[in-house]
Structure formats: C-alpha cells, structure tokens
Amino acid sequence: MQKLTYFRKLIIVIGVLAFGAPLKASSENQFSHKNLGDGQKATSVIFTLVDGITADPNGNIYISHRSQNRIRKIDQNGIISTIAGNGHATFSGDGGPAKNASLNFPAGLAFDSAGNLYVADRNNHRIRKIDSNGIITTIAGNGVPNYTGDNINATESSLHFPSDVAIDKLGQIYISDRSNNRIRKVNTKGIITTYAGMGVASYGGDFGPADEAFLKFPFGLAFDNQGNLFVADRGNNRIRKIDPDGTIYTVAGTGLFAIRGDYGPAKQGDLAFPTDVTTDNKGNIYIADRNNNRVRKVDPDGIITTFMGTGLTHYNGDQGVASQSNLHLPFSLTVTPDQKSLLVVDRSHFRIRKVDFLSGRVKTIAGNGKSLMKGDGGPALGATLEGPSGIAINDSGAIIFADQMQNRLRKIDINKNIYAFAGTGKASQSGTPGLALETPLLRPNFVAKGNKGDIYAVGRNGNGWSIVHINSEGQIKPFAGNALAGTNGDGGQALDASFIAIRAIAVGPSGKLYIADRSNRFVRKIDANGIISKVAEKAWDELPGDIHPNGLAVDSKGNLFVSDSGVGKIYKISSNNKVEIIAGNGDFVDHGDNGPALSAGIRSPGALALSPDNELYICEQQTHRIRKIDKTGQIIPVAGTGENGFSGDGGPAVNAQFQNPLDIAFDSFGNLYVTDRGNNRIRKIDSQGIVTTIAGINNFGYLQDGLEVNLIVHNFP
C-alpha cells in the first residue's frame, strides 16, 4: 500500500503493512540486522511506517516496512526477520537474493498460488517478484514515472507510484497504478494492459466498462472468491467493484469526505480517504477508512457498519473488543487465510493489530508503539533528511550533521548507518543539561568538533541563538547565548552573551570556540573559562566595507580563516592577531578560476574547511559550487557546475550539480563531505574528485512521516 493524499485541502498521513507466503531465506548481506530487531519478538520491534501486509497459508505474516525499505516476515511464533531489502532507498539487485536488493518505499504485497511474493516497489515505479527461493526480479515497470506501454512486455512499460498488487486465480497480476489513475493488468505472458481507468483523476463510469471509467488515485486492491476486484478509490472516497466481466460499480461511499451512514446502505455512507480493502469468504468487505480512524465493514446485504475504531486517535490498549479499540490512520488490511482474523496496520500507532472474528478481541502482534525518525537504525542512503545544515567529522570518523528541520543532530557511522545523535525531534529549546538524545533542540544548524571527542551545536533560542556542548558521554548542556537577539556580552560569560545570526563555529587547537555571527562585524571567541570576546578587535575594526562573517576554519597553528559574504573576501587572522586578505577582489560574481585567488570574484563565500594537506576549501551556497585555494594561492574549482539541481553522482564533482550546499568537512583520509541542503542529501567527494551520495533520498521530509500534517496540495503527483 501507499500513502499521500491528492485533494486540494489534505491531511497527509501514512501507514501500511503486508503479509505473504513462506519464502526461503537468502544469504545475509553486508548490513547487520541487529538494530532492526531480526530474531526478536515482533512486538518488541520499532516499526515506524508500514505500507503493506499479507499472510501465507502457514500463518506467517509479511509487511512492507517502508521506513526501512525492507520486507519483513513475522513467523508463527511471532519472531521477525528480514526477507528482502538492504535498506538503501534505490533500485538494485534483480536476479540475486532479495535481501541484497534495494527497494524504495515498498508498498502493497500479494502472493500467488505458487508462493511467489509480489511487491509494489512504489518509488522505483516497478512491481517486483520474490520467488520461493528468495530471488528478486522486476515483472512490471521500467522505472520511469509515466504512463506508456500498454500491449507490450510489462517490464518495458511505465508505472507511476504503484501502490498495491493483487493476483487472480489464473495468476494474472493487477496493479494499482496510483498516479496514473488506472488499474493495470499483466497477463500470464507478461503483457500489460489497462484494466480500469481513463487516466484522468475524476469520478464516473459506473455500470459500464471499467476501462472507460474514471478513478482518482486508487490505492488498495483485493479479490473476493467470486473473482470480483475491489478498489480503494481513495481520491473519490469510494470503494469500487469490477466484476469478472469488466463492469465497474460503486459499493461504498458517496464521494464526500465524512463519517456518516452506519447501519444504512454502504453506497449512501461516507468514507474519508480509504486506503485499502479486503474481503472474507462470507462476502463481507472490510475498508481501511483511514482519515475516519476506523475499519468499516460492508455485509453481503450492502449495509455498512464500523467494525473497528471509535474515531478517537489515542492508543487505548489491547484485548478490548474491536469496536472500542482506537485506531490512528489505519492504512492496510488483510484477512488471514484461515478466515479467523483480520490484520490491521494501525499506522500511526506504529503497530500491527489482529482482530479475532469469533471473540472480537484485539491484540498487537507486531510493533512496540514507538517510532524512529525517517531511516534511523538503517543505511543512511535510505534515510529522509530535511534541511541538512552543519557537518563535522568526529574522532572515530563518524559524520555528525544538523538535520535542521527535523530538530535533531544525526550521526552516520563508519558503516554508513544513520542514527539520532541529539534532540528529540520536538521543536523546542529546553536549556536543561541532560542526555542529548532526550533534550529538545530548536532548528540546529551548525556544528563543530571539539578536541576531546565532543561536539558543539548552534540552534535557535528565544529571539536569539544558543550554542550547546555535547560531551563524549552524550551529555548536553548550554554553552553560550542568552536567548536575546543582539551583540552584547563581550568580556563576560558566554552564557550571558547575545547573538543575532550565527553562521559558523570552529574550535582551535587551544580549545577556544570561534563564532561567526553574520549580523555582527566582529568574529568572537570563547575561552576555556567561558569568557567571550572579539578576535583581533583593533585590526579587524580597521578593515573597510560592510563585513558579514559567514564561515570559519582554524589550522593546527591557530590561524583563523574567515569568509566575508558582505564584500566577497576571505581573511586570515594569524595567531598574533594580524589580519590579511587571502582571496576575493570584492566582485559580487564568481570569476577567476585557475588564477590568483586574490584576483578572483567570490559572490558570497560561506563555509570553510581545511583539507589534511592544508588547502582551504570554500563552500559557495548561492552559486552552488565549491572551490579551493591551493598552496600557491590559486583558486581552483572543486565541485558544482554553477547550475542549481542534482546530478553527477559517480562522476567528477566539477561536473555535478548541487543545490545550495551549506557546509563542508574533511575526514582524515582527504574525503570532503557536503551538506547538499537543497537536495536533502549528504554527499561525499573523494580524494580523486568523484562525488557520491552517502545519505538522503529524493523525498522531502514531512511527506515521508506518516504522521498528520495539514497542507494545500494542487496537482500533486
């Protein structure tokens, strides 16, 4: 199954799961599954987002663990394992073990009679098959989000965010081609056709041929035992039925986004963004009525009732009856093959719930109710970033960066797995010492590595800014800033000082912390006693122009380098407080590549970093480039074409596109790391000048949450 809503006024929410048939385990890939909970009770595992669910005849349950880009299996003993996906939100692995393959937001799941599991690999715009030996292949979709290719081989056709998949008794595959507003069919010879939908997001066509009807962002699919295909026509707030002759009907929903109609005809009842549908052998239809926080039931006489949920969203426990158990954005459903239970993906409660049909009792069978932030605990290439800002490399080689709009610092370890490092995700500033992971941060933006395995971070605080210190034990405490906007406090304790717009911090070899406040002409420093003062006050004050310090770097001798976005220059302040210009002629435009740095134009120099061989690198956010000043004083292009965009991974960084790169940092091997802020990625430029993405995907933050957000959407795909 899948997420996302496509009305003008929307509530975006998310949650889904899937279950399937028994699969043989493939060999372990290079990623440890320890942090995923493999081998543990499924009820002890953190799920966050699940988008699809199905079950096999032996009682094993399979889910699309979207937030980890994996397919998981819950066996009859309640033990969870991974059967597909390495966690990377990319496309790879066809023809090999499914556990080594890359998935990208897997959604709906279905089994065929031979025990093959089919996966709607949503953001890869493909349907993939995992056979009973654990080998994965693509059976539909060429990876291009489009509508092309009817009456040709399905692997040559285009799909657009396929959300679910269903298999009929003949082994034909039906695809909810969501953003094409169609249902596609792949026959047993691998040929794809349009089964339902004209491709226009609208409503119409009931009592006529399904391929001449209109659908609006169809999601879940399910067959009953009579061969009728049911469609959760989400954008139309309806459940549609396509009979074996290809005629389409509405069986539930008036089209209104509302909650009315229980105990009356289902066609006169209202639904609110239904995301899934399933049936039992008695002719009952079950609907994931997502935004009504209910599961609705349509009986064989066409009467609709609430089967599970009260409409309230707080979690009120297990073992009660279904009608009194709260749900929060139920997203996916399946009836177990033995017809004894309904499985429900209770998405924003971060649980899989099971309802026993005989007793009506509810229990959690997977998920512990907790959630991880957008990829934490898995490979960084599967994580979602939102406004990555400052970056630093700690003594162990791990990357610490500010995920600003998610109000956290995050860590990428040397195995390229990502974890939370500081902050709770709540947008607030506590100011109270304690564990960094339990202390709120407010839009942290810049970080710096200390000299004792510690980290400094900048964030908002009241009307001003603050700097916090995180020691090697993970304890956080306030270090500077009084929550007032200003430039006051020099000569006193840094905790009593004011800042306006901190744009960089750096730690020198003596342990002094340097601060560039773009709205304060002077660079400031905080000494070992916590006293704040101006750096080279007299010499700096004599510099001409409207100076705006914007980036800092300190070398091993204590020389401080400062970028000035006001006049487009780079300064060096020596340890004896001498100030000199080392780059930039004041022109507010880039020029002068491969010539003297002093003659070059640098439009708006930002972050600075010194390489292990002591060359100074300049991050230019406004021109989407990185340049360096070599040991001879020449300015040399390093990365970026100057055009705003994303391209070039796997090739020379000078030919790649960046989008508002904000900060840079070197590791001890000479690899340069860049927060490519506009692209929501962390990128690496190796010592040979080749660029790759090491964290982040092409999805932007809040749409991947699965939690509730109000917004306006117009013509969103």
C-alpha positions in Angstrom: 0.0 0.0 0.0 1.0 3.5 -0.1 0.5 7.0 1.2 0.0 10.6 0.2 -3.2 12.4 -0.5 -4.3 14.3 -3.5 -7.1 16.7 -2.7 -6.7 20.4 -2.7 -7.1 20.5 1.1 -5.5 17.4 2.5 -4.5 15.7 5.6 -1.4 13.8 4.8 -0.9 10.7 6.9 0.7 7.3 6.4 0.7 3.7 7.4 0.6 0.3 5.8 1.7 -3.3 6.1 1.7 -6.5 4.1 1.8 -10.2 4.7 2.6 -13.1 2.4 3.7 -16.8 1.8 6.7 -18.7 3.0 10.0 -17.7 1.4 13.4 -19.3 1.7 15.9 -17.1 3.4 18.7 -15.8 1.2 22.3 -15.2 2.4 22.9 -12.2 4.7 24.0 -9.0 3.1 26.6 -6.7 4.4 24.3 -4.9 6.8 23.7 -6.1 10.3 20.0 -6.5 11.2 20.7 -6.3 14.9 19.2 -2.9 15.2 16.2 -3.9 13.1 15.2 -6.5 15.7 15.6 -9.5 13.5 15.4 -12.7 15.5 13.4 -11.0 18.2 9.7 -10.9 19.1 7.9 -8.7 16.6 6.1 -6.9 19.5 9.5 -5.6 20.7 10.5 -4.0 17.4 10.2 -0.4 16.4 8.3 -0.2 13.1 7.6 3.5 12.4 5.9 3.1 8.9 4.5 0.1 7.3 2.7 0.2 3.9 1.6 -3.2 3.1 0.5 -6.5 4.7 -0.3 -10.1 3.7 -0.3 -13.6 5.2 0.6 -17.0 3.9 -1.4 -20.3 4.4 1.0 -21.3 7.1 0.2 -18.3 9.3 3.4 -16.3 8.5 2.8 -12.5 8.1 4.7 -10.3 5.7 4.9 -6.5 5.9 6.3 -3.7 3.7 8.5 -1.9 6.2 8.6 1.3 4.3 10.6 3.4 6.7 13.4 0.8 6.4 12.9 -0.1 2.7 12.6 -3.7 3.6 10.1 -6.6 3.5 9.8 -8.3 6.9 8.4 -11.6 7.9 6.7 -12.4 11.2 6.6 -16.2 11.7 4.0 -18.3 13.6 6.0 -17.8 16.8 5.9 -14.0 16.5 9.6 -13.8 15.5 10.5 -11.1 13.0 13.1 -11.4 10.2 14.1 -9.5 7.0 13.4 -11.3 3.7 14.1 -8.5 1.3 15.8 -5.1 1.1 19.2 -3.9 2.2 17.7 -0.6 3.5 19.0 1.6 0.6 16.2 3.6 -1.0 17.4 2.9 -4.5 16.9 0.3 -7.2 19.2 -2.7 -7.5 19.6 -6.4 -7.1 17.4 -8.0 -9.7 18.4 -11.6 -10.4 20.0 -12.0 -7.0 19.0 -12.6 -3.4 16.2 -10.3 -2.3 17.9 -9.4 0.9 20.8 -7.9 -1.0 18.4 -5.8 -3.3 17.4 -2.2 -2.9 13.8 -1.2 -2.5 12.4 2.3 -2.5 9.3 2.7 -0.3 7.8 -0.7 -0.8 4.0 -0.7 -0.5 1.4 -3.3 -1.3 2.1 -7.1 -1.2 0.4 -10.2 -2.6 1.1 -13.9 -3.0 0.3 -16.1 -6.0 -0.7 -19.8 -5.6 2.9 -20.9 -6.3 4.3 -19.0 -3.2 5.8 -16.0 -5.1 5.6 -12.7 -3.3 4.8 -9.6 -5.3 5.9 -6.2 -4.1 4.7 -2.8 -5.3 8.1 -1.1 -5.2 6.4 2.3 -5.2 9.2 4.9 -5.6 11.0 2.6 -8.0 7.8 2.6 -10.2 8.0 -1.1 -10.5 6.4 -4.4 -9.4 8.9 -6.9 -8.2 8.6 -10.6 -7.6 10.4 -12.6 -4.8 10.3 -16.2 -5.7 10.2 -19.1 -3.2 14.0 -19.3 -3.4 14.3 -15.7 -2.3 15.4 -14.4 -5.7 14.0 -11.0 -6.8 13.2 -9.8 -10.3 11.2 -7.0 -11.9 8.0 -8.1 -13.6 6.5 -4.7 -14.5 7.7 -1.2 -14.8 10.8 0.4 -16.4 11.5 2.7 -13.5 10.3 5.8 -15.4 7.3 7.5 -13.7 4.9 7.9 -16.6 2.1 6.2 -18.5 3.3 4.3 -21.5 3.5 0.8 -22.9 0.1 -1.0 -23.0 0.1 -4.2 -25.0 3.8 -4.7 -24.7 6.1 -6.5 -22.3 5.3 -5.2 -18.8 8.9 -4.6 -17.9 9.1 -2.1 -20.8 6.1 -0.1 -19.7 5.9 2.8 -17.3 4.1 2.9 -14.0 3.7 5.9 -11.7 3.8 5.2 -8.0 2.2 1.8 -8.0 0.5 1.3 -4.6 -0.8 -2.2 -4.5 -0.9 -5.5 -6.3 -3.4 -8.4 -6.5 -3.3 -11.8 -8.2 -6.3 -13.5 -9.7 -7.0 -17.3 -9.8 -5.3 -17.5 -13.3 -2.1 -15.9 -12.0 -2.7 -12.6 -13.7 -1.3 -9.6 -11.9 -3.3 -6.4 -11.2 -1.6 -3.2 -10.3 -2.9 -0.1 -8.6 -1.1 2.4 -10.8 -1.9 5.2 -8.5 -0.7 8.4 -10.1 -1.8 7.2 -13.5 -5.3 6.9 -12.1 -5.6 3.4 -13.6 -5.5 -0.3 -12.7 -3.1 -2.2 -15.0 -3.2 -5.9 -15.7 -0.2 -8.2 -16.6 -1.3 -11.5 -18.1 0.5 -14.8 -17.8 2.6 -14.0 -20.8 3.9 -10.8 -19.3 1.9 -8.4 -21.5 0.5 -5.3 -19.7 -2.8 -3.6 -20.5 -5.1 -1.0 -18.8 -7.8 -2.8 -16.9 -9.6 0.2 -15.4 -9.4 3.9 -15.5 -9.1 6.5 -18.2 -6.1 8.2 -16.6 -8.0 11.3 -15.5 -8.3 11.9 -11.8 -12.1 12.1 -11.6 -15.2 10.0 -10.9 -17.5 8.4 -13.4 -18.3 5.3 -15.4 -20.3 3.2 -13.0 -22.3 0.4 -14.7 -20.1 0.5 -17.7 -16.7 -0.9 -18.8 -14.1 -0.4 -16.2 -11.5 0.8 -18.8 -13.9 3.6 -19.7 -14.4 4.7 -16.1 -12.6 7.3 -14.0 -10.6 6.6 -10.9 -8.8 9.1 -8.6 -5.6 7.9 -7.0 -6.6 4.3 -6.5 -4.8 2.5 -3.6 -5.6 -0.9 -2.2 -6.8 -3.9 -4.3 -8.4 -7.2 -3.3 -10.2 -10.1 -5.0 -13.1 -11.9 -3.4 -13.8 -15.6 -4.0 -16.2 -14.8 -6.9 -13.5 -13.1 -8.9 -14.6 -9.5 -8.2 -11.8 -7.0 -7.9 -12.3 -4.3 -5.2 -10.5 -1.0 -5.4 -10.0 1.6 -2.7 -10.7 4.6 -4.9 -9.1 6.9 -2.4 -9.4 10.3 -4.0 -13.1 9.6 -4.7 -13.8 8.4 -1.1 -15.4 5.3 -2.5 -14.9 1.5 -2.8 -15.4 0.3 -6.4 -16.0 -3.2 -7.6 -15.0 -4.6 -11.0 -16.8 -7.8 -11.8 -15.3 -10.7 -13.9 -17.0 -9.2 -17.0 -15.1 -5.9 -16.5 -18.1 -3.8 -15.4 -17.4 -1.3 -12.6 -19.7 -0.3 -9.7 -19.5 1.7 -6.5 -20.2 -0.5 -3.5 -19.4 2.0 -0.7 -19.1 5.8 -0.3 -20.9 8.8 -1.6 -17.8 10.7 -2.5 -18.0 13.0 0.5 -15.0 13.2 2.9 -17.1 12.5 6.0 -18.2 9.9 8.6 -21.8 9.1 8.2 -24.1 6.2 7.2 -23.5 3.4 9.6 -26.3 0.8 9.6 -27.6 2.0 6.3 -26.7 1.2 2.6 -23.0 1.4 2.1 -23.5 3.4 -1.1 -25.1 6.1 1.0 -22.4 6.0 3.6 -19.4 8.3 3.7 -15.7 7.5 3.8 -12.5 9.6 4.3 -9.6 8.7 2.1 -10.0 4.9 2.2 -6.6 3.3 1.5 -7.3 -0.4 1.5 -9.9 -3.0 1.1 -10.1 -6.8 1.7 -12.8 -9.5 1.8 -13.6 -12.7 3.6 -15.2 -15.9 2.3 -18.6 -14.9 3.7 -18.9 -11.9 1.3 -18.0 -9.2 3.8 -15.9 -6.3 2.7 -13.5 -4.5 5.1 -12.3 -1.0 4.4 -9.4 0.9 5.9 -11.3 4.2 6.4 -8.1 5.9 7.1 -9.0 9.5 8.0 -12.0 8.4 9.9 -9.7 6.2 12.0 -11.9 3.3 11.6 -12.2 -0.1 9.8 -15.6 -0.2 8.2 -17.5 -3.4 7.2 -20.0 -3.9 4.3 -22.0 -7.1 4.8 -23.4 -9.2 1.9 -26.6 -7.2 2.0 -24.7 -4.0 1.4 -25.1 -2.5 4.9 -22.1 -0.5 6.3 -21.1 -0.5 9.9 -18.0 0.3 11.9 -16.0 -2.9 12.6 -13.1 -1.4 14.5 -12.3 2.0 15.9 -14.1 4.8 17.7 -12.8 7.8 15.7 -10.5 8.8 18.6 -6.8 8.5 17.9 -5.1 7.9 21.2 -3.9 4.4 21.9 -6.2 2.8 24.4 -4.6 -0.6 24.7 -5.2 -4.2 23.6 -7.5 -7.1 24.4 -10.7 -4.9 24.2 -13.3 -5.5 21.6 -12.6 -4.1 18.1 -15.5 -1.6 18.2 -14.0 0.0 21.4 -10.3 0.0 20.3 -8.9 3.2 19.0 -7.0 3.4 15.7 -4.9 6.1 14.3 -4.8 6.2 10.5 -5.4 2.5 9.7 -3.7 2.0 6.3 -3.7 -1.6 5.2 -5.8 -4.8 5.9 -5.8 -8.5 5.1 -7.9 -11.4 6.2 -5.8 -14.3 7.3 -6.0 -17.4 5.0 -7.8 -19.4 7.7 -10.5 -16.8 7.8 -10.3 -16.4 11.5 -8.8 -13.0 11.9 -8.4 -9.5 10.3 -4.9 -8.0 10.4 -4.8 -4.2 10.5 -1.9 -1.9 10.0 -2.6 0.7 12.7 -0.1 3.0 11.2 0.3 6.0 13.4 0.1 3.8 16.5 3.1 2.0 14.9 1.6 -1.4 15.4 0.1 -4.3 13.6 -3.2 -5.3 15.3 -5.1 -8.6 15.0 -8.9 -8.9 15.4 -10.3 -12.3 16.2 -13.6 -12.7 14.3 -15.1 -15.1 16.8 -14.4 -13.1 20.0 -13.9 -9.6 18.6 -10.8 -9.2 20.7 -7.9 -7.1 19.5 -4.2 -7.6 20.2 -0.9 -6.2 18.9 1.1 -8.8 17.1 4.0 -6.5 15.9 5.4 -3.2 16.7 6.0 -1.7 20.2 4.3 1.6 19.5 7.5 3.6 19.2 8.8 5.2 16.0 12.2 6.0 14.6 12.9 9.2 12.6 13.0 8.7 8.9 15.5 5.9 8.4 17.3 5.8 11.8 18.8 2.5 12.6 19.4 1.6 8.9 21.6 2.6 6.0 21.9 6.4 5.6 21.1 6.0 1.9 17.6 5.0 3.0 17.0 8.0 5.3 15.0 11.1 4.7 16.7 14.4 5.5 15.1 17.8 5.8 17.4 20.7 5.6 20.8 19.2 6.4 23.0 22.1 7.5 26.2 22.0 9.6 28.5 19.0 9.4 31.6 17.7 11.3 33.6 14.5 11.4 34.3 13.2 14.9 37.5 11.4 16.1 36.1 8.0 15.2 35.4 9.0 11.6 31.6 9.3 12.1 29.7 12.1 10.5 27.7 14.4 12.7 25.3 16.7 11.0 22.4 19.0 11.8 19.1 17.8 10.3 17.7 21.2 10.9 14.0 21.0 10.1 13.8 17.7 12.0 15.2 19.4 15.1 17.9 16.9 15.6 21.6 16.1 15.2 22.1 12.8 13.4 25.1 10.5 13.1 26.4 8.4 10.2 28.8 5.8 11.5 31.7 4.3 9.5 29.4 1.6 8.3 27.2 4.3 6.7 24.2 3.5 9.0 22.4 6.5 10.4 21.2 7.2 14.0 19.9 10.0 16.1 22.7 11.8 18.0 20.9 14.6 19.8 17.5 16.1 20.1 14.0 14.6 20.4 12.6 15.9 17.2 10.3 18.3 19.1 10.8 21.9 18.1 11.8 23.5 21.4 14.8 24.5 23.4 14.9 23.1 26.9 18.2 24.7 28.1 18.4 21.9 30.7 21.5 19.7 31.0 20.9 16.0 30.4 21.2 13.3 27.8 21.5 14.8 24.4 19.0 12.3 22.9 16.4 13.3 25.5 16.9 17.0 25.2 14.9 19.1 22.6 16.7 21.2 20.1 15.3 24.0 18.0 16.4 24.0 14.4 20.1 23.2 15.0 22.1 24.5 12.0 25.9 24.4 12.6 28.2 22.0 14.4 31.8 21.8 15.2 34.1 19.1 16.6 35.9 19.8 19.8 39.3 18.4 20.9 38.0 15.8 23.4 35.6 13.8 21.4 32.9 16.5 22.0 30.6 18.4 19.7 29.3 21.9 19.7 26.0 22.8 18.0 24.2 26.0 17.2 20.4 26.4 17.4 17.6 28.9 17.9 16.8 30.0 21.5 14.1 32.6 22.1 14.7 35.6 20.0 18.4 34.8 19.6 20.7 31.9 19.3 22.4 29.5 21.6 25.4 27.1 21.5 25.2 23.8 23.3 28.1 21.4 24.2 27.7 17.6 23.9 30.5 15.7 25.6 31.8 12.3 24.6 29.4 10.6 27.0 26.4 12.1 25.2 25.6 14.7 27.9 24.4 18.1 26.7 24.5 21.5 28.4 24.1 25.1 27.4 27.4 26.7 26.4 26.6 30.2 25.1 23.7 32.5 24.4 21.1 34.2 26.5 18.0 33.9 24.2 18.1 37.6 23.3 19.0 38.9 19.8 22.0 41.3 19.9 25.7 41.6 20.0 26.1 42.3 23.8 28.2 40.4 26.4 31.8 40.7 25.3 34.1 40.5 28.3 31.7 38.4 30.3 30.4 34.9 30.5 29.3 33.5 27.1 26.1 32.2 28.6 25.1 35.9 29.1 26.0 37.0 25.6 23.6 37.8 22.7 23.8 36.7 19.1 21.8 37.6 16.0 22.6 35.2 13.2 25.3 32.6 13.9 26.6 31.2 10.6 29.6 29.2 11.7 31.5 27.9 14.7 35.0 26.3 14.8 37.3 25.0 17.5 41.0 25.9 17.6 43.9 23.7 18.8 43.9 25.5 22.1 40.2 24.6 22.6 38.8 28.1 22.0 35.5 28.3 20.2 35.2 30.8 17.4 31.9 32.2 16.3 30.8 34.0 13.1 27.7 36.0 13.6 26.7 37.3 10.2 25.0 40.3 11.7 28.0 41.2 13.9 31.0 42.7 12.1 33.4 41.0 14.6 34.3 37.4 15.0 34.1 36.3 18.6 35.8 33.6 20.7 35.0 31.8 23.9 38.0 30.8 26.0 38.4 27.9 28.5 36.8 30.0 31.3 33.7 30.6 29.2 34.6 34.3 28.6 33.5 35.7 25.3 35.4 38.5 23.4 36.2 39.8 20.0 39.0 38.3 17.9 41.8 40.8 16.7 39.4 43.6 17.6 41.6 46.5 16.6 43.0 45.1 13.3 39.6 43.8 12.3 37.9 47.1 13.0 40.2 48.8 10.5 39.0 46.7 7.6 36.9 48.6 5.1 33.5 47.6 3.9 30.3 46.1 5.3 31.6 42.9 6.7 29.4 39.9 7.4 31.4 36.9 8.8 30.0 33.8 7.2 32.4 30.9 7.5 35.3 29.8 9.8 38.2 27.4 9.8 41.2 27.0 12.1 44.5 25.4 11.2 46.8 23.4 13.5 48.9 26.6 14.2 45.9 28.5 15.4 45.5 30.7 12.3 41.8 31.6 11.8 40.3 31.8 8.3 37.1 33.9 7.9 34.8 34.2 4.8 33.0 37.5 4.4 29.7 37.4 2.5 29.4 41.1 2.7 32.3 42.1 0.5 33.1 38.7 -1.0 36.5 38.1 0.5 38.5 35.5 2.6 40.6 36.7 5.5 43.3 35.1 7.5 43.8 36.1 11.2 47.2 34.9 12.4 47.8 33.8 16.0 49.4 37.2 16.6 46.2 39.0 15.5 47.5 40.1 12.1 44.7 40.3 9.5 45.3 39.8 5.8 43.1 39.2 2.7 43.9 35.9 1.0 41.1 35.7 -1.6 38.5 37.7 -3.3 38.6 41.1 -5.1 35.2 42.2 -3.9 33.3 41.5 -7.1 29.8 40.1 -6.3 30.1 37.4 -9.0 32.2 34.3 -9.5 35.2 34.5 -11.8 38.9 33.9 -11.9 39.0 30.1 -11.7 42.5 28.7 -12.1 44.1 32.1 -11.4 45.2 34.0 -8.3 42.7 33.8 -5.5 43.2 37.5 -4.7 42.1 38.5 -8.2 39.0 36.2 -8.2 35.4 37.2 -7.7 33.6 35.2 -5.0 30.0 36.0 -5.0 29.1 35.0 -1.4 31.6 32.8 0.3 30.2 30.6 3.1 31.5 27.6 4.9 35.3 27.0 5.0 37.2 23.8 5.6 40.9 22.9 5.6 42.0 19.7 3.9 44.5 17.4 5.6 47.2 18.9 3.3 46.2 22.4 4.5 44.4 23.7 1.4 41.4 26.0 2.1 38.0 25.0 0.6 35.2 27.4 0.1 31.5 26.4 0.0 29.5 28.9 -2.1 25.9 28.3 -1.4 24.4 31.0 -3.7 26.3 29.7 -6.8 26.1 26.0 -5.9 29.8 25.5 -6.1 32.9 24.5 -4.0 36.3 26.0 -4.8 39.6 25.8 -3.1 42.7 27.9 -2.6 45.8 25.8 -3.2 49.2 26.2 -1.7 50.3 28.5 -4.4 47.4 30.9 -3.8 45.4 29.8 -7.0 41.6 29.4 -6.8 40.6 26.1 -8.3 37.0 24.6 -9.0 36.3 21.5 -6.9 32.6 20.8 -7.3 29.5 22.1 -8.9 28.7 23.4 -12.4 27.1 26.6 -11.0 23.6 25.4 -12.1 21.1 24.6 -9.4 20.0 21.0 -9.4 21.0 17.4 -8.7 23.2 15.3 -11.0 26.6 13.8 -11.3 26.9 11.0 -8.7 29.6 8.6 -9.7 31.5 11.1 -11.8 33.7 14.1 -11.3 32.4 16.5 -8.8 33.2 19.5 -11.0 30.6 18.2 -13.5 27.9 17.6 -10.9 25.0 19.8 -9.9 24.4 20.8 -6.3 21.6 22.8 -4.8 22.5 25.4 -2.1 25.4 23.4 -0.5 25.7 24.8 3.0 28.6 23.2 4.9 31.7 21.1 4.3 34.0 19.0 6.4 37.0 16.7 5.8 37.8 13.3 7.2 41.4 12.2 7.9 41.6 10.5 4.5 41.0 13.6 2.5 37.4 12.9 1.6 35.2 16.0 1.6 31.6 15.8 2.9 29.0 18.3 1.8 25.5 19.1 3.1 23.7 19.5 -0.2 20.9 21.2 1.6 18.5 21.9 -1.3 18.7 18.2 -2.4 18.3 16.9 1.2 21.5 14.8 0.9 24.9 14.4 2.3 27.4 13.9 -0.5 31.0 12.8 -0.5 33.8 14.0 -2.8 36.7 11.5 -2.5 40.3 12.3 -2.8 40.1 11.6 -6.6 37.3 14.2 -7.0 34.5 11.7 -7.5 31.1 12.6 -6.0 28.5 10.2 -4.5 25.5 10.5 -2.2 26.0 8.8 1.2 22.8 9.9 3.0 19.4 11.1 2.0 16.9 10.3 -0.8 14.9 12.4 -3.2 11.9 12.6 -0.9 11.5 15.6 1.2 10.8 15.4 4.9 7.2 15.7 6.0 5.7 13.7 3.2 7.6 10.6 4.4 6.5 10.9 8.0 3.2 9.0 8.1 2.0 11.4 10.7 -0.6 14.1 10.4 0.2 17.3 8.5 -2.3 19.9 7.2 -1.5 21.5 3.8 -2.8 22.5 0.5 -1.9 20.3 -2.5 -2.6 21.2 -6.1 -2.0 18.8 -8.9 0.5 16.8 -6.8 1.6 13.5 -8.4 
